Every structure is written in C-alpha cells, then in structure tokens.
Amino acid sequence: MRQAEDELTSLEEEGLLRRLRSLNPGDAPFLLLDGRRIINFSSNDYLGLARDEELVAAAQEAAARFGAGSGSSRLICGSLSPHHELEETIAAWKNTEAALSFSNGYAAAVGTLTSILRRGDVVILDKLSHACLIDGARLSEATLRVFPHNNLDKLEQLLARAREKLPAGARVLVVTESIFSMDGDRAPLAELVSIVERHGALLLVDEAHAVGVMGMRGEGLVAELGVQEGVTFQMGTLGKAVGSAGGYLAAERRWIDLILNNARSFIFSTAPPPAQVAASQRGLEIIASARGRRLRDRLWENIALFSRIRDQKSQSSILPVVIGENEAALRAAENLLKAGFLAPAVRFPSVPRGSARLRITLSAAHDEDQISALHARLQTLP
C-alpha cells in the first residue's frame, strides 16, 4: 500500500506541495500575515465588498433574526425566506424566469451538470473550463468531449459529429466560462450562441469572474453582450465580486425545477446559513445600484492603469504573469511577499504543466500607488 508520506514527498519534489497560510483581514486591500501588513493582489473580491459594512450589517441582522444555521436541507425544513428572496433577486437581475442557490460554486456546477445530463448525452467543454465544470461533466456519465480553448471551428465539428451519432431526444450541452479564471480572457459568447443554436444544443456559461465586473448592472458578460436568450444556463458565484459566499444557477423555470429535484449537491446539503444569504442579497443590491457602477468604474480604471504600465492587454480583472516552472513561480511569489505583496504561485493542476504563474487580480479597493509599486517590484523579478 502506498504511503501518504511518499506522495507528499513526490509533490514537494515537483514543486506542487501546498500549505495553508493563516491570514487575517485588514482594511481592503490589506491582509495581516504574522503581524505584518501586506497588500493583497490575489483576491477575487473584485469590488472590495467582502468586508463592506452594509454586508456585515445584513449578515448580523439575519443571524439575530433567523439564527446561525438553517437547520436542515432546503427540501426538508431549511428553505427560509432569505433563500427565496435571494433567488428571486438573482432571477430578476439575470433576466431569467427562476434561479436556484447552492452552498458554493462547486456545488452549483456539479449539481447542475449531473441533473441535466445522463449516459447517452454529450457534453462539450472548452479545454480551460474550471475544474468544477469538468468534475460535474465526468460525474454526469455523459460522453465528454473537449475543444481547444476558444476554438470555434473545432467546437462546430464536435457538435456536427454529436448530432450525427446521437439518437433523438439525447441532449448536447456546450460548457464554457465567460471570463476564464486563470488567463482572464473572454469567451466569444456571441459566436458561441450562434453555433450552439445552429446545432440545436444547450449552452451553459459560468459567469463567476464576470459577475459584478461587467454589464450595466453588474450582471456579467452575457448581459453586457445582450445574448441572454441564447444562453440556457447562467451559472455564477456569490463568493467573488458579490462579497459573500455561495453559488447559483439561473434559467427557465422548468430547468430550475428539474435541477431542484435531481441535484444531489442541493438535495443532500444543509441550506446555506441565513447570514451568508443576507450578505449575498445585500451585495447584489449594491452591485446593481449606482454605487456598484462607481465601484466597477474604479476597478476598470485600475485594470487600465496596470495594463498600460505593464504593456499587457487585459479583458478582465485577472492579469496573469506566466513564469513557467513551478520552482521559479514559487520563488517569484516569495520575493513579492517579502516586499509586502501577496500573489501566490498558481501551478498544475490549476494551470497546464509548464505554465506556472503569478495570478494578479485587481480590485476597486486598490489605488494607483499600490498598483505602480507592484509593477515596479515585478520588474525586479528574475
């Protein structure tokens, strides 16, 4: 029998061993590490709402009114009024008939894909789709196909081949992200919608890194491009720009009802605590408001600044600095940390082998001096 110690040694030799840091929050974008104040350039809290006093107050009020926990799964007795209010808000915001909330984004992905797919169906994923989407596709037992990143010609070939071979009634689902989590680039959603419609397939778009950042009311890239009618499933997270935690799926009522009845990650999980739900609700309200628009404007000013001084075109708040080998990326991250910047190395399996990187993420909470100081330090890295 193989020993855990041997596997850990192998991971360390490959530069893939991971450990947890004990961090404490300060005023955004600062963190406290071993009593030292550092600037966080690795968070997905894109609008700086995670410690916002309005979200904190909403969470405290909900905890006082409804308790610390929901007490049960949603289908037993844990479906409290805050859960229903949040789902109504998400559906109206995403311009869909209904929505369903989950404990986190991973649960939303796995629950959705295993609910709508079965053996005999086909699911086609962009090669750079997030691990939660890949895992959900595998668990569904549908035939899994992958197309090279944003390669629409290959996607069209796979769709045509699937339709030739599948019996009537089988489902074909295309899965992509609107903003890809490690490269920060965009999916060509308008073209994707056209191709999917031409082949009679369904389309799921994960908006995790676009929600709050794009769209007139922060709805995401699907809304910004006006392609809502061509996207069957809009998935997202409440734990990034929204500032709280949780995941969701927005779609037509019939699909939501099907997922509610089939998704094991929903059926067999205790409902998210009321404080988390209330904070998500307030975060969405802020994102859709004039204040949310100001925060987005501030974020995009920061993105434009970093792109200009780095001469690095960016389509989102994710700006990777690809280094290559694991050990080199770990050294670069450690050098940044010594200088007061947190940007951990991202390695396989989060990114392909040989493309280890610093995944720089910007927020509305950063200022010009902090961004310029980070750039200056990056320039000194070997």
C-alpha positions as CSV (number, residue, x, y, z in Angstrom):
1,M,0.0,0.0,0.0
2,R,1.4,3.4,-1.0
3,Q,2.2,5.7,1.9
4,A,0.9,9.3,2.3
5,E,4.4,10.4,3.2
6,D,5.7,9.2,-0.1
7,E,3.1,11.0,-2.1
8,L,3.8,14.2,-0.1
9,T,7.5,13.9,-0.8
10,S,6.7,13.5,-4.5
11,L,4.6,16.6,-4.6
12,E,7.3,18.6,-2.8
13,E,10.0,17.4,-5.3
14,E,7.7,18.5,-8.2
15,G,7.1,21.9,-6.6
16,L,3.4,21.1,-6.2
17,L,3.1,20.8,-2.4
18,R,0.6,23.2,-1.0
19,R,0.2,24.5,2.6
20,L,-2.3,26.8,4.2
21,R,-1.4,30.3,5.4
22,S,-3.0,31.8,8.5
23,L,-4.2,35.3,7.4
24,N,-6.3,37.9,9.0
25,P,-8.2,40.6,7.1
26,G,-7.4,44.3,7.4
27,D,-9.0,47.2,5.6
28,A,-9.2,46.2,1.9
29,P,-6.9,45.5,0.1
30,F,-4.7,44.7,3.1
31,L,-4.1,41.5,5.0
32,L,-2.2,40.7,8.1
33,L,0.3,37.9,7.9
34,D,2.4,37.1,11.0
35,G,1.6,40.6,12.3
36,R,2.8,42.2,9.0
37,R,0.5,44.3,6.8
38,I,0.6,43.2,3.2
39,I,-1.2,44.3,0.0
40,N,-3.4,41.5,-1.4
41,F,-3.2,41.1,-5.2
42,S,-4.7,37.6,-5.2
43,S,-8.3,38.0,-4.0
44,N,-11.4,37.5,-6.1
45,D,-13.2,40.2,-4.0
46,Y,-13.2,42.4,-7.1
47,L,-15.3,45.3,-5.8
48,G,-14.0,45.2,-2.2
49,L,-17.3,44.2,-0.7
50,A,-16.3,41.3,1.4
51,R,-15.8,43.5,4.5
52,D,-18.2,46.2,3.5
53,E,-20.2,47.5,6.5
54,E,-23.5,47.1,4.7
55,L,-22.9,43.4,4.0
56,V,-21.7,42.8,7.6
57,A,-24.8,44.6,9.0
58,A,-27.1,42.5,6.8
59,A,-25.4,39.3,7.9
60,Q,-25.6,40.3,11.6
61,E,-29.3,41.2,11.3
62,A,-30.1,37.9,9.6
63,A,-28.2,35.9,12.2
64,A,-30.0,37.6,15.0
65,R,-33.4,37.1,13.3
66,F,-33.1,33.6,11.8
67,G,-30.2,32.0,13.8
68,A,-26.7,30.9,13.0
69,G,-27.7,28.0,10.8
70,S,-30.6,26.9,8.6
71,G,-31.1,23.7,10.5
72,S,-31.8,21.4,7.5
73,S,-31.6,20.9,3.8
74,R,-33.8,23.1,1.7
75,L,-36.2,20.3,0.8
76,I,-36.8,19.3,4.5
77,C,-37.3,22.4,6.6
78,G,-34.3,24.7,5.8
79,S,-35.8,26.7,3.0
80,L,-36.1,30.0,4.8
81,S,-37.5,33.3,3.4
82,P,-34.0,34.8,2.8
83,H,-33.2,31.9,0.4
84,H,-36.3,32.6,-1.6
85,E,-35.7,36.3,-1.6
86,L,-32.2,35.8,-2.9
87,E,-33.3,33.5,-5.7
88,E,-36.0,36.0,-6.8
89,T,-33.4,38.7,-6.8
90,I,-30.9,36.6,-8.9
91,A,-33.6,35.7,-11.4
92,A,-34.7,39.3,-11.9
93,W,-31.1,40.5,-12.1
94,K,-30.1,37.8,-14.6
95,N,-33.4,38.3,-16.6
96,T,-34.4,34.6,-16.2
97,E,-37.6,33.0,-15.0
98,A,-36.1,31.5,-11.9
99,A,-32.9,30.8,-10.0
100,L,-31.5,28.3,-7.5
101,S,-28.9,29.0,-4.9
102,F,-26.2,26.5,-3.7
103,S,-23.8,26.4,-0.8
104,N,-20.9,27.2,-3.2
105,G,-20.0,27.4,-6.8
106,Y,-18.6,23.9,-7.0
107,A,-21.8,22.5,-5.7
108,A,-23.7,24.6,-8.3
109,A,-21.6,23.2,-11.1
110,V,-21.7,19.6,-10.1
111,G,-25.3,19.7,-9.1
112,T,-26.4,21.3,-12.4
113,L,-24.4,19.1,-14.8
114,T,-25.3,15.9,-13.1
115,S,-29.0,16.9,-13.1
116,I,-29.4,17.8,-16.7
117,L,-27.1,15.2,-18.3
118,R,-27.1,11.4,-18.2
119,R,-25.4,8.5,-20.0
120,G,-26.2,8.8,-23.7
121,D,-26.0,12.6,-23.7
122,V,-22.9,14.6,-24.9
123,V,-21.2,17.5,-23.0
124,I,-18.6,19.5,-24.8
125,L,-16.3,21.7,-22.7
126,D,-13.8,24.4,-23.5
127,K,-10.3,23.0,-22.6
128,L,-9.8,25.7,-20.0
129,S,-13.1,25.3,-18.2
130,H,-12.8,25.3,-14.4
131,A,-12.3,22.1,-12.5
132,C,-15.8,22.2,-11.1
133,L,-17.3,22.1,-14.6
134,I,-15.0,19.2,-15.6
135,D,-15.9,17.3,-12.5
136,G,-19.6,17.8,-13.0
137,A,-19.3,16.7,-16.6
138,R,-17.5,13.5,-15.6
139,L,-19.9,12.6,-12.8
140,S,-22.9,13.0,-15.1
141,E,-21.7,10.0,-17.1
142,A,-22.5,11.8,-20.4
143,T,-20.0,11.4,-23.2
144,L,-17.3,14.1,-22.6
145,R,-15.7,16.0,-25.4
146,V,-13.2,18.9,-25.2
147,F,-12.4,21.6,-27.7
148,P,-9.2,23.7,-27.8
149,H,-9.6,26.9,-25.9
150,N,-12.0,29.3,-27.8
151,N,-11.6,27.2,-31.0
152,L,-15.0,27.6,-32.6
153,D,-14.1,25.6,-35.7
154,K,-13.3,22.5,-33.6
155,L,-16.5,23.1,-31.5
156,E,-18.6,23.1,-34.6
157,Q,-17.0,19.9,-35.8
158,L,-17.7,18.2,-32.5
159,L,-21.3,19.4,-32.5
160,A,-21.9,18.2,-36.0
161,R,-20.5,14.8,-35.2
162,A,-22.5,14.5,-32.0
163,R,-25.8,15.2,-33.8
164,E,-25.0,12.6,-36.5
165,K,-24.5,9.9,-33.9
166,L,-27.0,10.7,-31.2
167,P,-30.5,9.3,-31.0
168,A,-33.4,11.6,-31.0
169,G,-34.0,13.0,-27.5
170,A,-30.4,13.0,-26.4
171,R,-29.1,16.2,-25.1
172,V,-26.0,18.1,-26.2
173,L,-24.6,20.7,-23.8
174,V,-21.8,23.1,-24.5
175,V,-20.0,24.5,-21.4
176,T,-17.7,27.5,-21.2
177,E,-16.8,30.3,-18.9
178,S,-17.4,33.9,-19.8
179,I,-14.1,35.0,-18.2
180,F,-11.6,32.3,-17.8
181,S,-10.2,32.1,-14.3
182,M,-6.5,31.6,-14.9
183,D,-5.9,33.6,-18.1
184,G,-8.5,36.3,-17.6
185,D,-9.6,36.3,-21.3
186,R,-13.1,36.2,-22.6
187,A,-15.1,33.6,-24.4
188,P,-16.5,34.7,-27.8
189,L,-20.1,34.4,-26.5
190,A,-22.0,35.9,-29.4
191,E,-20.3,33.5,-31.8
192,L,-20.8,30.6,-29.4
193,V,-24.5,31.3,-29.1
194,S,-24.9,31.3,-32.9
195,I,-23.1,28.0,-33.3
196,V,-25.0,26.3,-30.5
197,E,-28.3,27.4,-31.8
198,R,-27.4,26.2,-35.3
199,H,-26.8,22.7,-33.9
200,G,-29.8,22.6,-31.6
201,A,-27.6,22.3,-28.5
202,L,-27.8,23.8,-25.0
203,L,-25.3,26.3,-23.6
204,L,-24.1,26.7,-20.0
205,V,-21.9,29.8,-19.2
206,D,-20.1,30.1,-15.9
207,E,-20.0,33.9,-15.1
208,A,-18.0,33.5,-11.9
209,H,-15.4,36.1,-12.8
210,A,-17.7,38.4,-14.8
211,V,-20.5,38.9,-12.3
212,G,-20.2,42.4,-10.6
213,V,-17.4,43.3,-13.1
214,M,-19.3,43.5,-16.4
215,G,-22.7,44.6,-17.5
216,M,-24.7,47.8,-16.9
217,R,-25.9,46.4,-13.5
218,G,-23.0,44.0,-13.0
219,E,-24.9,41.0,-14.4
220,G,-21.9,39.7,-16.3
221,L,-20.7,39.4,-19.8
222,V,-23.8,37.5,-21.1
223,A,-25.9,40.6,-20.3
224,E,-23.2,43.1,-21.5
225,L,-23.3,41.4,-24.9
226,G,-27.1,41.0,-24.9
227,V,-27.0,37.3,-25.6
228,Q,-29.2,36.1,-22.6
229,E,-31.8,34.4,-24.9
230,G,-29.1,32.2,-26.4
231,V,-27.7,31.0,-23.0
232,T,-29.7,28.2,-21.5
233,F,-28.0,28.2,-18.1
234,Q,-26.3,31.1,-16.4
235,M,-24.1,29.9,-13.5
236,G,-22.2,32.1,-11.1
237,T,-20.8,32.6,-7.6
238,L,-21.7,34.8,-4.7
239,G,-18.2,34.5,-3.2
240,K,-16.2,36.7,-5.5
241,A,-17.4,40.2,-6.5
242,V,-20.6,39.8,-4.6
243,G,-18.6,39.7,-1.4
244,S,-20.2,36.7,0.4
245,A,-20.3,33.0,-0.4
246,G,-22.5,30.6,-2.4
247,G,-23.3,29.7,-6.0
248,Y,-26.3,29.9,-8.2
249,L,-27.9,28.7,-11.4
250,A,-30.3,31.0,-13.3
251,A,-32.5,29.6,-16.1
252,E,-36.1,28.9,-17.2
253,R,-38.4,27.6,-14.5
254,R,-38.6,24.1,-16.0
255,W,-34.9,23.7,-15.8
256,I,-34.7,25.0,-12.2
257,D,-37.4,22.7,-11.1
258,L,-35.6,19.7,-12.7
259,I,-32.3,20.6,-11.0
260,L,-34.1,21.2,-7.7
261,N,-35.4,17.6,-7.9
262,N,-32.2,16.0,-9.2
263,A,-29.1,17.8,-7.9
264,R,-27.6,15.7,-5.1
265,S,-25.3,18.6,-4.0
266,F,-28.5,20.6,-3.4
267,I,-30.8,17.9,-2.0
268,F,-28.3,16.4,0.4
269,S,-26.7,19.6,1.8
270,T,-27.8,21.7,4.7
271,A,-29.1,25.0,3.4
272,P,-26.6,28.0,3.5
273,P,-26.8,29.9,6.8
274,P,-29.1,33.0,6.8
275,A,-26.2,35.4,7.5
276,Q,-24.4,34.2,4.3
277,V,-27.6,34.5,2.2
278,A,-28.4,38.0,3.6
279,A,-24.9,39.2,2.9
280,S,-25.2,37.9,-0.7
281,Q,-28.6,39.7,-1.1
282,R,-27.1,43.0,0.0
283,G,-24.0,42.5,-2.2
284,L,-26.2,42.0,-5.2
285,E,-28.3,45.1,-4.4
286,I,-25.1,47.2,-4.2
287,I,-23.8,45.8,-7.4
288,A,-27.0,46.7,-9.3
289,S,-27.0,50.2,-7.8
290,A,-25.3,53.5,-8.7
291,R,-22.7,52.7,-6.0
292,G,-22.0,49.4,-7.8
293,R,-21.5,51.2,-11.0
294,R,-19.0,53.6,-9.3
295,L,-17.1,50.6,-7.9
296,R,-16.9,49.0,-11.4
297,D,-15.7,52.2,-12.9
298,R,-13.0,52.3,-10.3
299,L,-12.0,48.7,-10.9
300,W,-11.7,49.3,-14.7
301,E,-9.6,52.4,-14.1
302,N,-7.2,50.1,-12.1
303,I,-7.2,47.5,-14.9
304,A,-6.5,50.1,-17.5
305,L,-3.6,51.5,-15.4
306,F,-2.0,48.1,-14.8
307,S,-2.5,47.1,-18.5
308,R,-0.8,50.4,-19.6
309,I,2.2,50.3,-17.3
310,R,2.7,46.6,-17.9
311,D,2.0,46.8,-21.7
312,Q,-0.3,43.9,-21.1
313,K,-3.7,43.9,-22.7
314,S,-6.4,42.8,-20.3
315,Q,-10.0,41.8,-20.8
316,S,-10.8,41.4,-17.1
317,S,-9.5,42.0,-13.6
318,I,-7.3,38.8,-13.9
319,L,-3.8,39.6,-15.1
320,P,-1.5,36.6,-15.2
321,V,2.2,36.8,-15.1
322,V,3.3,33.5,-16.6
323,I,6.7,32.3,-15.4
324,G,6.8,28.6,-16.5
325,E,8.4,26.3,-14.0
326,N,6.9,25.6,-10.6
327,E,10.0,26.4,-8.5
328,A,10.6,29.7,-10.4
329,A,7.0,30.8,-9.8
330,L,7.3,29.9,-6.1
331,R,10.5,32.0,-5.8
332,A,8.8,34.9,-7.5
333,A,5.8,34.7,-5.2
334,E,8.1,34.6,-2.2
335,N,10.1,37.6,-3.4
336,L,6.8,39.6,-3.8
337,L,5.7,38.5,-0.3
338,K,9.0,39.7,1.2
339,A,8.3,43.1,-0.4
340,G,4.8,43.2,1.0
341,F,2.6,41.9,-1.9
342,L,0.5,38.7,-1.8
343,A,0.3,37.0,-5.2
344,P,0.8,33.2,-4.6
345,A,2.1,31.0,-7.3
346,V,-0.5,29.1,-9.3
347,R,0.6,25.7,-10.5
348,F,-0.6,22.4,-12.0
349,P,-3.4,21.2,-11.9
350,S,-4.9,24.7,-11.7
351,V,-2.9,25.6,-14.9
352,P,-1.2,23.3,-17.5
353,R,2.2,22.0,-16.7
354,G,5.0,24.4,-17.6
355,S,2.8,27.5,-17.3
356,A,3.0,28.2,-13.5
357,R,2.3,31.8,-12.9
358,L,1.5,34.7,-10.6
359,R,-2.2,35.3,-11.0
360,I,-2.5,39.0,-10.3
361,T,-6.1,40.1,-9.5
362,L,-7.1,43.8,-9.2
363,S,-10.0,45.2,-7.2
364,A,-11.7,48.5,-6.8
365,A,-10.0,48.8,-3.4
366,H,-6.5,49.1,-4.9
367,D,-5.1,52.6,-5.5
368,E,-2.7,53.9,-8.1
369,D,0.3,53.9,-5.8
370,Q,-0.2,50.3,-4.8
371,I,-0.5,49.2,-8.4
372,S,2.6,51.1,-9.5
373,A,4.6,49.7,-6.6
374,L,3.6,46.1,-7.6
375,H,4.6,46.8,-11.2
376,A,8.0,48.1,-10.0
377,R,8.6,45.0,-7.9
378,L,7.6,42.7,-10.8
379,Q,10.2,44.4,-12.9
380,T,12.9,43.2,-10.5
381,L,12.0,39.6,-10.6
382,P,14.5,37.3,-12.4
